[in-house]
Amino acid sequence: SCIGLMLPAGLMQQSDVLYSLQAEEADDLTDTQARLWSLLKRRGSLRGAQIDHALRRVNWRASVRSLVRRGLVTTQSVLPPPKVRPKLVRTAQLACPPEAAQESLPDLGRHGTKTLVRREAMLRFLIREPGPVDVTWVYAESGGNLADLRYLNERGLVLLGESEIWRDPLGQIEVLPDEAPALTKDQRSVWLEVQSILRESQSGGGAQPVLIHGVTGSGKTEIYLTAVQEVLRMGKQAIILVPEISLTPQTVHRFVSRFPGRVGLIHSG
């Protein structure tokens, strides 16, 4: 639940239970069990949230446990569909040979109008591009708009579509890979204790919390980086919580430079 507070709402999911009937008829049912039985028979298998909606202000969960013990109803843990959807952008690309597009340039509007200039600029830009292009680039290059693209599409000159783009908050960050520096005497003393606890946990001894106390600039972050490297070497993963959003840029740079291509960034919801 603590980690759940740090995750965006779209990534946070809570499991539900799917209830299904296993018999056509049943005897000795209470009023609540009979209502639940009738609901499942009429609508088929339902999730707990759906039953809550259908049987408002009814404590049906206490009743369904008896049906499960009798083998009349089965349960299965399920996850609801994810709320996060792919991010799509509208794209445009040339739909005909470049020669045919060149021949059509004079016929894209009335001579001497701004409409003709925009559409010609659009088509010339797409002739130079080998594949689908984000329409915002087309607009910026030509001064055109969606109506112009739709006109070219109706003429069979341009193909409109959609393309998924990846949400990568680290995509614009440029960092150089960094090697771990040699630990100072005090850092090494602390690290040996942390390493011992990590290895004990790896061997089944149970994870123990560790509190590192030190003033600003004493080298605590380097201990965290070294601990993450050790955990990754064990084949596990690590989560770093940044206590203040203003510290995020410098923390991200430290970890991305030490672990290039292995860092994900999630902001709290």
C-alpha positions in Angstrom: 0.0 0.0 0.0 2.9 2.4 0.6 4.3 1.8 -2.9 0.8 2.2 -4.3 0.8 5.8 -3.1 3.8 6.5 -5.3 2.2 5.1 -8.5 0.2 7.1 -11.1 -3.5 6.3 -11.0 -3.5 4.7 -14.4 -0.9 2.1 -13.3 -2.5 1.2 -10.0 -4.7 -1.9 -10.2 -6.5 -3.8 -7.5 -7.5 -7.4 -8.0 -11.1 -8.5 -8.0 -12.8 -11.9 -7.6 -14.8 -13.5 -10.4 -17.8 -15.6 -9.1 -19.2 -18.4 -11.3 -22.0 -20.9 -10.7 -21.1 -24.6 -10.8 -24.6 -26.1 -10.5 -28.0 -25.6 -12.2 -30.0 -25.8 -9.0 -29.4 -25.5 -5.3 -31.5 -26.1 -2.1 -31.5 -24.6 1.4 -30.5 -21.1 0.3 -30.9 -18.0 2.4 -32.7 -15.0 1.0 -29.4 -13.3 0.2 -27.9 -16.5 -1.3 -31.1 -16.9 -3.4 -30.8 -13.4 -4.8 -27.1 -13.9 -5.6 -27.8 -17.3 -7.2 -30.6 -15.8 -9.3 -28.2 -12.9 -10.4 -25.4 -15.3 -11.4 -27.8 -17.6 -13.2 -29.3 -14.7 -15.1 -26.1 -12.8 -16.0 -23.4 -15.4 -15.9 -20.1 -15.0 -14.1 -19.6 -11.7 -12.4 -16.8 -9.8 -10.7 -17.3 -8.6 -7.1 -17.6 -5.0 -8.2 -20.4 -5.9 -10.5 -22.2 -7.8 -7.8 -21.8 -4.8 -5.5 -23.5 -2.6 -8.1 -26.3 -5.1 -8.6 -27.0 -5.9 -4.9 -26.6 -2.5 -3.3 -26.5 -2.4 0.5 -26.5 -6.2 0.7 -23.8 -8.1 2.6 -23.6 -10.8 0.0 -19.9 -11.7 0.6 -20.7 -13.4 3.9 -23.4 -15.5 2.2 -21.3 -16.4 -0.9 -18.6 -18.0 1.3 -21.0 -20.7 2.3 -21.8 -21.4 -1.4 -18.1 -21.6 -2.2 -17.6 -24.2 0.6 -20.4 -26.3 -0.7 -18.9 -26.2 -4.2 -21.8 -24.4 -5.7 -19.8 -21.3 -6.6 -16.2 -21.0 -7.7 -14.0 -18.0 -7.3 -11.1 -16.7 -9.4 -8.8 -13.7 -8.8 -8.8 -11.3 -11.8 -7.4 -7.9 -12.7 -9.6 -5.2 -14.3 -8.6 -4.0 -17.8 -5.8 -1.4 -17.5 -6.8 2.2 -17.6 -3.6 3.3 -19.3 -4.0 3.3 -23.0 -1.5 3.7 -25.8 -0.7 7.2 -26.9 -1.5 7.6 -30.6 -0.6 10.4 -33.0 -2.2 11.1 -36.4 0.2 10.4 -39.2 0.4 11.2 -43.0 2.4 9.6 -45.8 2.5 9.7 -49.5 -0.1 7.3 -51.0 1.1 7.3 -54.6 4.4 7.3 -56.6 6.4 10.6 -56.2 6.0 11.2 -60.0 2.2 11.1 -59.8 2.3 13.4 -56.8 4.5 15.9 -58.7 2.1 15.9 -61.7 -0.9 16.7 -59.4 0.7 19.8 -57.8 -0.9 22.4 -60.1 -4.4 20.9 -59.6 -4.6 21.1 -55.8 -6.5 24.4 -55.8 -7.2 27.6 -57.6 -4.2 29.3 -59.1 -2.7 32.0 -56.9 -4.6 31.0 -53.7 -3.1 30.3 -50.3 -4.9 27.0 -50.3 -2.9 25.9 -53.3 0.4 27.0 -51.7 -0.4 25.1 -48.5 -1.3 21.9 -50.3 1.7 22.0 -52.6 4.0 22.5 -49.6 2.4 19.6 -47.8 2.8 17.3 -50.8 6.3 18.3 -51.5 7.2 17.7 -47.9 5.7 14.2 -47.9 7.4 13.4 -51.2 10.7 13.9 -49.4 9.7 11.7 -46.5 10.0 7.9 -46.9 7.4 6.9 -44.4 4.6 8.0 -42.0 5.1 11.5 -40.5 3.5 13.1 -37.5 0.9 15.5 -38.9 2.1 18.3 -36.6 5.4 18.2 -38.5 3.5 18.5 -41.8 1.6 21.5 -40.4 4.7 23.2 -39.2 6.5 22.7 -42.6 3.6 23.8 -44.8 1.3 26.0 -42.8 -1.5 23.6 -43.7 -4.2 22.0 -41.6 -6.2 18.8 -41.2 -8.7 20.0 -43.8 -5.9 20.2 -46.4 -4.7 16.7 -45.5 -8.2 15.3 -45.8 -8.5 16.9 -49.3 -5.2 15.2 -50.3 -6.5 12.0 -48.8 -9.7 12.1 -50.8 -7.6 12.7 -54.0 -5.7 9.5 -53.2 -2.4 11.4 -52.8 -2.0 11.1 -49.1 -2.7 8.2 -46.7 -3.8 9.2 -43.1 -3.2 6.9 -40.2 -2.3 6.6 -36.5 1.0 5.5 -34.9 1.7 4.6 -31.3 4.4 6.6 -29.6 6.2 5.4 -26.4 5.9 7.5 -23.3 9.5 7.8 -22.3 10.3 10.6 -19.7 14.0 9.8 -20.1 14.0 10.0 -23.9 15.3 13.6 -23.9 17.9 13.1 -21.2 21.5 12.8 -22.5 24.0 11.4 -20.0 27.3 9.8 -20.4 27.9 6.3 -18.7 29.7 6.7 -15.4 31.9 4.2 -13.6 31.6 3.7 -9.9 34.3 5.7 -8.0 36.4 4.1 -5.3 34.6 4.3 -1.9 36.1 6.2 0.9 37.1 4.5 4.1 33.9 5.5 5.8 31.8 4.6 2.8 33.4 1.2 2.6 32.8 0.5 6.3 29.1 1.3 5.8 28.9 -0.6 2.5 30.3 -3.8 4.1 27.5 -3.8 6.6 24.8 -3.2 4.0 26.3 -5.8 1.7 26.3 -8.4 4.5 22.6 -7.7 5.1 21.8 -8.0 1.4 23.6 -11.3 1.1 21.9 -12.6 4.2 18.6 -11.7 2.7 19.6 -13.5 -0.6 20.3 -16.7 1.3 16.8 -16.6 2.9 17.6 -14.8 6.1 14.9 -12.1 5.6 15.3 -8.5 4.6 16.3 -6.0 7.3 15.8 -2.3 7.0 19.0 -0.1 7.0 19.1 3.5 8.0 22.1 5.5 6.7 22.7 8.7 8.7 25.0 11.3 7.3 25.2 15.0 6.5 24.6 16.4 3.0 27.5 15.5 0.7 28.8 12.7 2.9 28.4 10.1 0.2 25.1 8.4 1.1 23.9 8.3 -2.6 26.9 6.4 -3.6 26.0 3.7 -1.0 22.6 3.5 -2.6 24.0 3.2 -6.1 26.4 0.4 -4.9 23.5 -1.3 -3.2 21.4 -1.2 -6.3 24.3 -2.6 -8.3 24.6 -5.5 -5.9 20.8 -6.2 -6.0 20.8 -6.2 -9.8 23.8 -8.6 -9.7 21.6 -10.9 -7.6 19.0 -10.9 -10.4 16.5 -8.7 -8.5 15.1 -5.1 -9.0 15.3 -1.9 -7.0 13.0 1.0 -6.4 14.4 4.4 -5.4 12.0 6.9 -3.8 13.0 10.5 -4.1 11.6 12.5 -1.1 11.4 15.9 -2.9 10.5 16.5 -6.5 13.1 19.2 -6.9 15.8 16.5 -6.3 14.5 14.3 -9.1 16.6 15.7 -12.0 20.0 15.3 -10.2 18.9 11.8 -8.8 17.8 10.7 -12.3 21.1 11.8 -13.8 23.1 9.9 -11.2 21.2 6.6 -11.7 20.8 6.8 -15.5 24.6 7.4 -15.9 25.4 4.5 -13.7 22.7 2.1 -15.1 22.1 3.3 -18.7 19.1 1.7 -20.4 17.9 0.1 -17.1 16.1 3.0 -15.4 12.4 3.8 -15.4 10.9 7.0 -14.1 7.4 7.1 -12.5 5.9 10.2 -10.9 3.5 9.9 -8.0 -0.2 10.4 -8.9 
